[in-house]
Amino acid sequence: MNGIRRWLAAAVIAAASLSCAHALPAQTPFAELRIDASDLDIPDRNISIVLYHRDEAGQFQPDGTREVSCRLNRTTKDASFFIQTDSDGVWLSVDYLTDVNGDGVYELLEDEQAPVWDVMDSYGILAVPTGDPPVLEAGLPHLLSPDMLIQRSLEAVQDRLPGGSTPLTEEENGQKQRELPLCMVRLRHTDPEDGQSYEQTYYIQITDNVGMPLDVSPNDWYYDAVNFVLSRGYFTGSSSGLFLPDGQLTRAQLAQVLWAMSGYPETQEARFSDVSPDDWFCQAVSWCQQEGLIAGYPNQTFSPNSLLSREQLVTVLYSYAQRAGVSLRTSVELSQYTDGGATSPWAAESMRWALTHELLPITDDLLQPGAIVSRAELASALYAYSLQFDIYGSAISSGLR
């Protein structure tokens, strides 16, 4: 949809403000923020924010938390932001909601005496205010470039890392650029008739990939893997727009992914007492049983909600690879790992194969064969499988032969 301008009425996407200014009645907006981008979405999002204020020594210290429900304007880096004001005396400010420690909670720094937020002048330049904020001339469009937002966002992150003026610290040698801060853009106006201050608030996030779930950052180790499985249609996000990378994997979910990888082939319905024809996973489970990938139990149950361990996962993927005709070579010994001996005998060959082809993330030389698999780990395994076996001329998308 490149070149299509998204005219976003401020009254439609204005979110709850964090200040005490009066909320503007929806029928009387005094300005608009308009966005032109090749890709844009506006998911609803709940944001956790820790407020910080400076103490007597000038250091920022936590001072309460806020939960904010807003509509988040996620846009690609080619966006242009147009501000159209209908009243005199309108000015624009930008606060940067950072997450420098990567805990999923945003930091918002507040200090009226020594501001840590920006104001925009009529040329679209963002800078820390040094006096009365510059006002935007009514009736004229004003442009705020994404490059300016990105530049100031990165500077805000750097200021809040070690060496800046806040106690928001990362682990030693652990500084790394995470996703850009959420930009909280506020259009402000004091009504000359009633003397009241009003504002319209927008939350903007500039990103490389608008379609990525809200809980997956470009700096997460599984980012490329999640992008891969979502783009191929092997996974779907949750109804809340999240991927839930730490969510635990069930037998039914793995069956569904394997079935999707192979193109949703037709299959005969399996007879399991705990699998109904109306279950979303019925066909996937039936196909996996038919192909010998995930067997049922002697009591004629499948146990679709049972969780999968890492050694169980690699055993299933080994069977998948065997039927797909890709390499089953192994060159890694389990004894190389601290807990390699904890691998069950029935999973040893599959584990050696998975390690040879780097399908499992390893931390501190631990295999953790009995640990429950997360959605991120499965995505990573499938991505690594694709990279490895494309080399041998058998991409994962071709499914079983």
URWOTA-V376742 format. One record per helix or strand. SS is the DSSP state (H for helix, E for strand). FROM is the first residue (numbers start at 0). LEN is the number of residues. If there is no record, write none. Layout:
SS/FROM/LEN  SS/FROM/LEN
//
This chain:
E/4/2  H/9/4  E/21/2  E/30/6  E/39/15  E/59/17  E/79/6  E/89/9  E/105/4  E/117/3  E/125/3  E/135/1  E/140/5  H/145/15  E/165/1  E/181/9  E/196/11  H/222/10  E/247/1  E/249/1  H/250/11  H/281/9  E/306/1  E/308/1  H/309/15  H/333/3  H/339/3  H/344/12  E/362/1  E/365/1  E/371/1  E/373/1  H/374/16  H/395/3
//
